[in-house]
């Protein structure tokens, strides 16, 4: 899946600067912003995996 910061931000309805700051570990996310980003990624095939004792993760749906 190829998606840039601006495209993800647009799809999620959030500010691209917010996504960039989070990616570069210069800022955190509000719960509402996190939920919007997660929903946008899930709509494009990303599955968020709960911590199973070995850590949380993500999986990309097969095309």
The first five atom37 places (N, CA, C, CB, O) and aatype in JSON, in Angstrom:
{
  "aatype": [20, 20, 20, 20, 20, 20, 20, 20, 20, 20, 20, 20, 20, 20, 20, 20, 20, 20, 20, 20, 20, 20, 20, 20, 20, 20, 20, 20, 20, 20, 20, 20, 20, 20, 20, 20, 20, 20, 20, 20, 20, 20, 20, 20, 20, 20, 20, 20, 20, 20, 20, 20, 20, 20, 20, 20, 20, 20, 20, 20, 20, 20, 20],
  "atom_mask": [
    [1, 1, 1, 1, 1],
    [1, 1, 1, 1, 1],
    [1, 1, 1, 1, 1],
    [1, 1, 1, 1, 1],
    [1, 1, 1, 1, 1],
    [1, 1, 1, 1, 1],
    [1, 1, 1, 1, 1],
    [1, 1, 1, 1, 1],
    [1, 1, 1, 1, 1],
    [1, 1, 1, 1, 1],
    [1, 1, 1, 1, 1],
    [1, 1, 1, 1, 1],
    [1, 1, 1, 1, 1],
    [1, 1, 1, 1, 1],
    [1, 1, 1, 1, 1],
    [1, 1, 1, 1, 1],
    [1, 1, 1, 1, 1],
    [1, 1, 1, 1, 1],
    [1, 1, 1, 1, 1],
    [1, 1, 1, 1, 1],
    [1, 1, 1, 1, 1],
    [1, 1, 1, 1, 1],
    [1, 1, 1, 1, 1],
    [1, 1, 1, 1, 1],
    [1, 1, 1, 1, 1],
    [1, 1, 1, 1, 1],
    [1, 1, 1, 1, 1],
    [1, 1, 1, 1, 1],
    [1, 1, 1, 1, 1],
    [1, 1, 1, 1, 1],
    [1, 1, 1, 1, 1],
    [1, 1, 1, 1, 1],
    [1, 1, 1, 1, 1],
    [1, 1, 1, 1, 1],
    [1, 1, 1, 1, 1],
    [1, 1, 1, 1, 1],
    [1, 1, 1, 1, 1],
    [1, 1, 1, 1, 1],
    [1, 1, 1, 1, 1],
    [1, 1, 1, 1, 1],
    [1, 1, 1, 1, 1],
    [1, 1, 1, 1, 1],
    [1, 1, 1, 1, 1],
    [1, 1, 1, 1, 1],
    [1, 1, 1, 1, 1],
    [1, 1, 1, 1, 1],
    [1, 1, 1, 1, 1],
    [1, 1, 1, 1, 1],
    [1, 1, 1, 1, 1],
    [1, 1, 1, 1, 1],
    [1, 1, 1, 1, 1],
    [1, 1, 1, 1, 1],
    [1, 1, 1, 1, 1],
    [1, 1, 1, 1, 1],
    [1, 1, 1, 1, 1],
    [1, 1, 1, 1, 1],
    [1, 1, 1, 1, 1],
    [1, 1, 1, 1, 1],
    [1, 1, 1, 1, 1],
    [1, 1, 1, 1, 1],
    [1, 1, 1, 1, 1],
    [1, 1, 1, 1, 1],
    [1, 1, 1, 1, 1]
  ],
  "atom_positions": [
    [[0.85, -1.16, 0.0], [0.0, 0.0, 0.0], [0.9, 1.23, 0.0], [-0.97, -0.01, 1.21], [1.74, 1.4, 0.89]],
    [[0.72, 2.06, -0.97], [1.49, 3.3, -1.03], [0.54, 4.45, -0.75], [2.19, 3.48, -2.42], [-0.4, 4.71, -1.51]],
    [[0.79, 5.13, 0.35], [-0.02, 6.27, 0.72], [0.88, 7.27, 1.44], [-1.23, 5.85, 1.62], [1.61, 6.91, 2.36]],
    [[0.83, 8.51, 1.0], [1.65, 9.54, 1.6], [0.95, 10.21, 2.77], [2.02, 10.58, 0.56], [-0.24, 10.01, 3.01]],
    [[1.71, 11.0, 3.48], [1.18, 11.71, 4.66], [0.01, 12.6, 4.28], [2.29, 12.55, 5.32], [-1.02, 12.57, 4.94]],
    [[0.16, 13.39, 3.22], [-0.92, 14.3, 2.82], [-2.17, 13.54, 2.41], [-0.46, 15.19, 1.68], [-3.28, 13.93, 2.77]],
    [[-2.0, 12.47, 1.66], [-3.16, 11.69, 1.22], [-3.86, 11.05, 2.42], [-2.72, 10.61, 0.23], [-5.09, 11.09, 2.51]],
    [[-3.1, 10.46, 3.33], [-3.7, 9.86, 4.52], [-4.44, 10.91, 5.34], [-2.62, 9.18, 5.38], [-5.56, 10.68, 5.79]],
    [[-3.81, 12.07, 5.52], [-4.44, 13.14, 6.29], [-5.74, 13.59, 5.62], [-3.49, 14.33, 6.43], [-6.75, 13.8, 6.3]],
    [[-5.72, 13.74, 4.31], [-6.94, 14.14, 3.58], [-8.04, 13.11, 3.75], [-6.63, 14.33, 2.1], [-9.19, 13.46, 4.02]],
    [[-7.7, 11.84, 3.59], [-8.69, 10.77, 3.7], [-9.28, 10.73, 5.11], [-8.04, 9.4, 3.35], [-10.48, 10.52, 5.28]],
    [[-8.42, 10.93, 6.11], [-8.86, 10.85, 7.5], [-9.51, 12.15, 7.99], [-7.68, 10.52, 8.39], [-10.18, 12.16, 9.03]],
    [[-9.32, 13.22, 7.23], [-9.88, 14.49, 7.65], [-9.11, 15.14, 8.79], [-11.3, 14.31, 8.06], [-9.69, 15.78, 9.66]],
    [[-7.79, 14.96, 8.76], [-6.94, 15.57, 9.79], [-5.85, 16.4, 9.11], [-6.31, 14.48, 10.72], [-5.69, 16.34, 7.9]],
    [[-5.12, 17.15, 9.9], [-4.07, 18.0, 9.38], [-2.81, 17.18, 9.07], [-3.74, 19.12, 10.38], [-2.39, 16.36, 9.88]],
    [[-2.22, 17.4, 7.89], [-1.02, 16.66, 7.5], [0.14, 16.93, 8.46], [-0.61, 17.03, 6.07], [0.95, 16.04, 8.71]],
    [[0.22, 18.14, 9.0], [1.26, 18.46, 9.97], [1.17, 17.6, 11.22], [1.19, 19.93, 10.34], [2.18, 17.22, 11.8]],
    [[-0.05, 17.3, 11.63], [-0.26, 16.45, 12.8], [0.29, 15.06, 12.55], [-1.75, 16.38, 13.16], [0.97, 14.49, 13.4]],
    [[-0.01, 14.51, 11.38], [0.49, 13.18, 11.01], [2.01, 13.19, 10.94], [-0.11, 12.72, 9.66], [2.66, 12.27, 11.44]],
    [[2.56, 14.21, 10.33], [4.01, 14.31, 10.2], [4.7, 14.41, 11.56], [4.38, 15.52, 9.34], [5.71, 13.75, 11.79]],
    [[4.15, 15.23, 12.45], [4.74, 15.35, 13.79], [4.69, 14.01, 14.53], [4.01, 16.43, 14.61], [5.64, 13.65, 15.22]],
    [[3.6, 13.28, 14.38], [3.49, 11.98, 15.04], [4.49, 10.99, 14.46], [2.06, 11.43, 14.91], [5.16, 10.27, 15.2]],
    [[4.58, 10.96, 13.14], [5.52, 10.03, 12.47], [6.96, 10.29, 12.88], [5.39, 10.15, 10.96], [7.75, 9.36, 12.99]],
    [[7.3, 11.55, 13.08], [8.68, 11.9, 13.43], [8.88, 12.0, 14.94], [9.07, 13.23, 12.77], [9.9, 12.49, 15.42]],
    [[7.89, 11.53, 15.69], [7.93, 11.48, 17.16], [8.14, 12.85, 17.79], [9.03, 10.55, 17.61], [8.79, 12.97, 18.83]],
    [[7.57, 13.89, 17.15], [7.66, 15.25, 17.69], [6.35, 15.68, 18.33], [8.05, 16.23, 16.59], [6.22, 16.83, 18.76]],
    [[5.39, 14.78, 18.39], [4.1, 15.1, 19.0], [3.24, 13.86, 19.1], [3.37, 16.18, 18.19], [3.46, 12.87, 18.41]],
    [[2.27, 13.93, 19.98], [1.35, 12.81, 20.15], [0.07, 13.02, 19.35], [1.01, 12.62, 21.64], [-0.03, 13.95, 18.55]],
    [[-0.9, 12.17, 19.57], [-2.18, 12.26, 18.89], [-3.31, 12.32, 19.9], [-2.37, 11.07, 17.94], [-3.28, 11.63, 20.92]],
    [[-4.3, 13.13, 19.63], [-5.53, 13.09, 20.39], [-6.26, 11.79, 20.02], [-6.43, 14.36, 20.1], [-6.07, 11.28, 18.92]],
    [[-7.07, 11.27, 20.93], [-7.79, 10.01, 20.67], [-8.66, 10.12, 19.42], [-8.67, 9.64, 21.88], [-8.72, 9.17, 18.64]],
    [[-9.32, 11.25, 19.22], [-10.18, 11.42, 18.04], [-9.37, 11.35, 16.75], [-10.93, 12.76, 18.12], [-9.81, 10.75, 15.77]],
    [[-8.19, 11.97, 16.74], [-7.32, 11.94, 15.56], [-6.83, 10.53, 15.3], [-6.13, 12.9, 15.73], [-6.84, 10.06, 14.16]],
    [[-6.41, 9.84, 16.36], [-5.96, 8.45, 16.24], [-7.06, 7.58, 15.63], [-5.55, 7.9, 17.61], [-6.8, 6.77, 14.74]],
    [[-8.28, 7.75, 16.11], [-9.4, 6.95, 15.62], [-9.68, 7.23, 14.15], [-10.64, 7.23, 16.44], [-10.0, 6.31, 13.39]],
    [[-9.57, 8.5, 13.74], [-9.79, 8.86, 12.33], [-8.72, 8.23, 11.43], [-9.79, 10.4, 12.15], [-9.03, 7.71, 10.36]],
    [[-7.48, 8.29, 11.89], [-6.39, 7.69, 11.1], [-6.55, 6.17, 11.02], [-5.02, 8.04, 11.71], [-6.35, 5.58, 9.95]],
    [[-6.9, 5.55, 12.13], [-7.1, 4.11, 12.13], [-8.23, 3.72, 11.18], [-7.4, 3.6, 13.55], [-8.09, 2.77, 10.41]],
    [[-9.33, 4.44, 11.21], [-10.46, 4.14, 10.33], [-10.08, 4.3, 8.86], [-11.65, 5.05, 10.66], [-10.48, 3.49, 8.02]],
    [[-9.3, 5.33, 8.55], [-8.87, 5.55, 7.17], [-7.98, 4.4, 6.7], [-8.12, 6.89, 7.04], [-8.11, 3.94, 5.57]],
    [[-7.08, 3.95, 7.55], [-6.2, 2.85, 7.19], [-6.97, 1.52, 7.08], [-5.06, 2.72, 8.22], [-6.72, 0.73, 6.18]],
    [[-7.89, 1.3, 8.0], [-8.7, 0.07, 7.94], [-9.53, 0.02, 6.67], [-9.61, -0.03, 9.17], [-9.72, -1.05, 6.11]],
    [[-10.02, 1.16, 6.22], [-10.81, 1.22, 4.99], [-9.97, 0.85, 3.76], [-11.41, 2.61, 4.81], [-10.51, 0.5, 2.71]],
    [[-8.65, 0.94, 3.9], [-7.74, 0.6, 2.81], [-7.05, -0.73, 3.01], [-6.71, 1.69, 2.64], [-6.06, -1.02, 2.34]],
    [[-7.55, -1.53, 3.94], [-7.06, -2.9, 4.06], [-6.11, -3.19, 5.19], [-6.43, -3.26, 2.85], [-5.58, -4.3, 5.26]],
    [[-5.87, -2.25, 6.07], [-4.98, -2.49, 7.2], [-5.81, -3.04, 8.36], [-4.23, -1.18, 7.62], [-6.85, -2.48, 8.7]],
    [[-5.34, -4.11, 8.95], [-5.97, -4.69, 10.14], [-5.04, -4.44, 11.33], [-6.25, -6.22, 9.96], [-3.86, -4.76, 11.28]],
    [[-5.59, -3.87, 12.39], [-4.82, -3.63, 13.6], [-4.99, -4.84, 14.5], [-5.27, -2.31, 14.32], [-6.11, -5.24, 14.8]],
    [[-3.88, -5.41, 14.94], [-3.89, -6.62, 15.75], [-3.64, -6.28, 17.21], [-2.83, -7.61, 15.25], [-2.73, -5.52, 17.55]],
    [[-4.46, -6.84, 18.07], [-4.31, -6.63, 19.51], [-3.04, -7.31, 20.01], [-5.54, -7.15, 20.27], [-2.51, -8.22, 19.37]],
    [[-2.57, -6.86, 21.14], [-1.4, -7.46, 21.78], [-1.74, -8.87, 22.21], [-0.91, -6.61, 22.99], [-2.65, -9.08, 23.02]],
    [[-1.03, -9.83, 21.67], [-1.27, -11.24, 21.99], [-0.21, -11.8, 22.92], [-1.3, -12.07, 20.7], [0.01, -13.01, 23.0]],
    [[0.45, -10.91, 23.63], [1.54, -11.32, 24.51], [2.9, -11.1, 23.87], [1.39, -12.77, 24.88], [3.92, -11.06, 24.56]],
    [[2.91, -10.95, 22.55], [4.16, -10.69, 21.83], [4.18, -9.29, 21.24], [4.36, -11.72, 20.73], [5.1, -8.93, 20.5]],
    [[3.16, -8.5, 21.55], [3.1, -7.13, 21.05], [1.98, -6.95, 20.04], [4.42, -6.73, 20.43], [1.58, -7.89, 19.35]],
    [[1.49, -5.73, 19.96], [0.46, -5.38, 18.99], [1.1, -5.27, 17.61], [-0.25, -4.04, 19.37], [2.33, -5.23, 17.5]],
    [[0.27, -5.22, 16.57], [0.82, -5.12, 15.22], [-0.23, -4.75, 14.21], [1.48, -6.4, 14.83], [-1.37, -4.45, 14.56]],
    [[0.16, -4.79, 12.96], [-0.75, -4.53, 11.85], [-0.55, -5.59, 10.77], [-0.53, -3.12, 11.27], [0.51, -6.2, 10.67]],
    [[-1.57, -5.78, 9.99], [-1.5, -6.71, 8.86], [-2.21, -6.04, 7.69], [-2.14, -8.11, 9.21], [-3.24, -5.38, 7.87]],
    [[-1.66, -6.21, 6.49], [-2.26, -5.66, 5.29], [-3.04, -6.76, 4.59], [-1.18, -5.07, 4.35], [-2.52, -7.85, 4.34]],
    [[-4.3, -6.45, 4.27], [-5.16, -7.41, 3.58], [-4.56, -7.75, 2.21], [-6.6, -6.85, 3.43], [-4.06, -6.87, 1.51]],
    [[-4.63, -9.01, 1.86], [-4.15, -9.44, 0.54], [-5.06, -8.89, -0.53], [-4.08, -10.97, 0.45], [-6.27, -8.8, -0.35]],
    [[-4.47, -8.54, -1.65], [-5.26, -8.01, -2.77], [-5.9, -9.11, -3.57], [-4.41, -7.16, -3.69], [-6.6, -8.84, -4.55]]
  ]
}
